[in-house]
Amino acid sequence: MGELDALGEAVAGGLLARAVEPAAGEAGDDGHTHESNCLNCGRPLAGPYCSACGQKAHVHRSLKAFMGDFVAGIMNFEGKFWRTLPMLAWRPGELTRRYIAGERARFISPIALYLFTVFAMFAVLNFNGTFTSDSGADIKTGAEAIQSKIAAEQKAIARLEVERRGSGNDAEDLARLDRKIANKKAEVDAATKLLGGKPIITADPGDDAPDWIKPFIENAKDNPEAVSLKVQEAASKYSWLLIPLSVPFLWLLFPFSRRFRLYDHTVFVTYSLSFMMMLVIAAGLGVAFGAPGLAPILFFVPPFHMYRQLKGAYQLGRTSALIRTFALVTFAFAAAGMFAAATVAISAI
């Protein structure tokens, strides 16, 4: 009831302010309004901001002021960004601990940073062609090369079969020709499966496979590009699942701890995942701008980063942090596998 009463008072105050000041909210020659009551909640103004809701006392209605707010918003984000990013990269444990302790105004929140890095990661991976083929001509050329290989192997099989029929009853010679023919047929089968750059997926998933996954597997064989796009869309849309999938694993490192709770683990996981996605962004930019060797180097960074974040956030000793880092790396692969399975399952529905 208290909230409803407050809302009613705010509405009544706004109506009263409009009755007392009919021109309230209308811009003057300078592009700003000059009311004595807040245009948002109707409370009397006594300073540059409303004491009740925090809105500016005099809002603007000019394009110049709008652009000023736009620039101020960017600069404010950049200020937080350049305070958060260096700490996330080199002192992630301290960043995690300080945010949990209540220093919220200085740093970007974990979830805001996570959403930003997810968006940036998928944008970069699309930009460098990870999720798309380079060109239709390249696909066509690859398919033609495979078709030529199949035709050549089939001709070789035909020659070997002719040679076998004319070899007489020499058991050793027949066995040798049979081995060659079997090898050639195996190469033809493998090339046929790869024709058009399609993944090697059997059209018959087997009787033991769930009914809901069978159409997905068959579709992946017939139209891998569409399936890949669907999986990518699901991974982007449900990327937040990585957080709840990872938090229980981190909890296992500190079971039944009264000092560290689920909130602490969630902040830790979200900042950690944001940094890992920044590594993917860096690797993707390296591929896009001709430095593919950057990706293998960045592969060794996550364990070191996890160690520093664990040691700093939970104030652990070196041995304790190392043991938990080894376990956390293992858990990270498990969480990634669960997320991949969940993404495929969502795509198959």
N, C-alpha and C positions, 0 to 999 in steps of 0.2 A: 504493500500500500504506500510505503514511503516513496518508492520510485514513481508511482503513478501520480502522487501528490506533487512531487517535484516537477514532473513533466507537465502537469496541468498548470502549475505556477509559471513555468517557462513560457507556455503558449499564451497564457493570459497576459504575462508581461510583454510579450511580443506584440499582441494586439493593442495593449495599452500604449506601448511606445509608438505604434503607427498612428493611434488616435491623437496622441499628444504632438507627435512630429510627423505630419503627413508627408513631408519630403524626405523622411529618413530613408537611407539606402540609395538616394539619387545622387549621382556624381556632380560635383561642382566643376568650375572651370579648370581646376588642377587635376581632374580625373579621380579624385578621392571623395568619399562620403564624409559628412561632418555631423554625425548624430551624437546625441548625449546618452542614448541607450543602446546596448549591444543589439546588433541586427540578428544575432544567432539565438540568444536566449531572452533578450528584453531587459536584462539587469542594467541598473545605472552604471555608467562608465566613470572611472576615477583613475585614469592613467592610460598608457599606450595599449594595454591588454585588458580584456574583461576578467574580473576577479572570480567569476563563476565558471565560465567555460574555457577561458584562455584565448579566445579569438581576438585578433587585432581590433583596436578600438575603431579605427577608420579604415575600411577596406577600399580597394581600388576598383575602378572600372575604366581602365585605359590599357591599350596594347603595350605601351612602354612599361607600365608597372607589371603587367603579366609576364613580359620577358624577363623583368628583374626577378620575379619570383622563381621563374624557371632556372635562371642562372644560380640563384641562391640555393635552390634545391639540389642542383648538381654539385655545387661546391660543398654543401653540407654532407652529401653522400661521400664525396671524394675525401673530405676530412676524416670521416670515420673509416673509409676504405684504406687510406694510407696509414692509419693507426692500427687497423686490424690485420692487414695483410702481412707486414713484416713479423708481427708476433706470431701469426698463424704458421708462418714458414719456419721460423727459427726458435721461437719460444712458445710453442702451442700449449704446453702445460700451464704456463703462467697465464696465458690468455683464457684458457678454460677455467682456471681457478678464480681469476679476477671477475669473470662474467658471472660465475655461480655465486660469488660473494656479494654481487649487487652492482658492479660497475657496468651499467647498461648504456649510459649516454655516450660513453667514449668509443664503443665498439659496435660494429654491425652485429645484429643478433644472429645466432647460428642458423635459424631457419631462413632468414632473409638472404644470408650468404649462400646457403645451400641451394635455394631456388635460383639465384642468380648464376651460380656455377653450373647447374644442370642445364639451364637455357643456353649458356655460353658453350658448354661442351657439345651439345647436339648441333649447335650452329656451326662450330668449327669442324666437326666430323662430317657434316654435310658439305661444308665448303671445300674440304680437302678430298672429297670423293670416297670416303670410307663407306658411306651408306649407298653410294650410287656408282654405277659403272662409268668408266671414263668417257666412252662414246659408243654409239651404235656400231660404228665401223670396226672398232676393236673387237666387239663381241662377234660380229660377222666374220672377221678374219680368223678368230680363234675357232669358231665352229667349222669353217672351211678347212682349216688345218687338221682338225680331228677327223672330218669326213674323208680327207685325202689319206690319212693314216689307216682308217678302217678299210678303205678300198684297196690299199697296198697290201695290208695283212690278209685280206680275203683272197687276193690273187696269189699270195705266197702259200696260203692254205691249199688252194686248188692245185698248185704245182706239186706240193708235197704229197697230196693224195694221189695224184697221177704217178709220182715216183714210187709211192708205196705199192700201188697196184702192179707195177712192173718190177718190183724188187724180188719176186719169187718167194720162196719159203724160208729165207734166212731170218731166223728168230731175232738175232741181235740187231740186224738192219731194220726189221719191222718195229722193234721196241724203240730204236733211236728215232725213227720217223714219227711214231706215235707220240713220243715226248715233244717233238718239235711242233706237231699239229696241235697238241693240247696247249702248249705255251702260246702259240699264235691265237688260238681261240680265246684264251684268257685275256690276251691283250685287246682283242676286238671287243669283248664284253666290257672291259674297263673303259675303253674309249667311248663305247656306246653310252655308258652311264654318264660320262663327262660331257657328252655332246651338248653344245650350247652353253657350257659353263654351269650346268645344273649340278647341284650337289648329289652325291651318291646316296640316294634315299630309296629304299625299296618301296614299290607301290603296294606291296602286301605287308602290312605291319604285323601280321600274325594274329592268331586267334586269342592270344593272351592279352593283347593290347586293349585298353578301354575303348568303348565304342565312340566316345567323344573325340578321341585323338586320331582315329583312323582317317576321317575326311581331311584333317589338317596335314597329315603325312602325305596323303595322295596329292593334295593341293601343292605342297612344297615341292614335290617331284615335277608336277606339270607346270607350275607357275611360281618359281622360286623368288622372282623379283617382287611380286605382289605380297607374298608371304613375308619376305624380309621387311618390306615397308610397313606391314601390319605389326610385326614384332617390334620394329623401331618405334612406331607410334605408341604401342602399349608400354614400352620401356620408358619413354618420355613422360607419358601421362601418369604412370604409377611409380615413378622414381622415388616418391616419398616412402614406398614400402621398404626401401633399404634401411630406413631408420628403425622402425619397429622390429625388423628382422635381425638387426645387429645388436640392439640394446640387451636382449637376454643373454647373448654370448659374453658381453662385457660384464654383466651382472655375475656370471659364473666365475669371473676372476676375483670378485669380492663378495662371496655368498654370505647372506645374512649380516652384512655389515651395517651397523647403526650410524656409522660416520658418513658413508657414501650411499646415497639413495638413487632411485631410478631417474630422478631429475638430473642429478649430476652425470649419470651415465649417458643420458640422452643428449645433454649439451656436448659431452666429450665426443660421442659418435657423430653428431651433426657437424661439428667443426672438422673432425677427422675426414669424413666423407667429402666435405667441401674441398679440403686440401687435395685429396686424391683425384678429384675431378679437375682441379687446377693442373695437376700433373698430366692428365689426359689432354687437356687443352694445350699445354706446352708441347707435348709430343705431336699432337695434331697440327699445330702451327709449324713445327719442325718439318713434318712431311709436306705440308703445303708450300713451304718456302725453300725446299731443297736441302733440308738437314735431317734425313731419316735416321741418322745415327744417334740422334738425341733420345729417341724412345728407349733403346736398350739401357742407356745410362740412367734414365729416370726410373727404370724398373727397380733399381736398388734403393731408391729413396724411401718408399713407404715403411719398411721395417725400422729404419733409423728415425723417421718422424714419429712412428708409434711409440718407440722407446722414449723419446724426449717428452712426448705428451703424457705418457703414463707416469714417468718419473716426476714431472712437474705438477701435473694435475692432482695426483694422489700422494705426492710427497713420499715416493718410495726410494729405497736404497738401490744401488746399482744391480746387485744380484737379483733382488726381487723384481725390479723393472725388466731385466733381461728375460727372466723366466716367463713373466706375464706377456712380454712382447712376442716370444715364440708361440705361446698359446693364442695370442690375439691374431697373429698372422694366419694361423691355422683356422681360427674361427672366421676370419675375413673371407677365406676361400669358401667356407661352408655357407656363409651368408650370401655371397655372390652366386653360388650355385643354386641356392633356394630362390633368389630373386630371378635368375634366368629361367628356372622351372616355372615360377609363377607367371612370368611374362609370356612364356610360350603357352601356358594353360589359358591365360586371359585372351591371347590372340586366337586360340582354337575355339573359343566359345562363340 
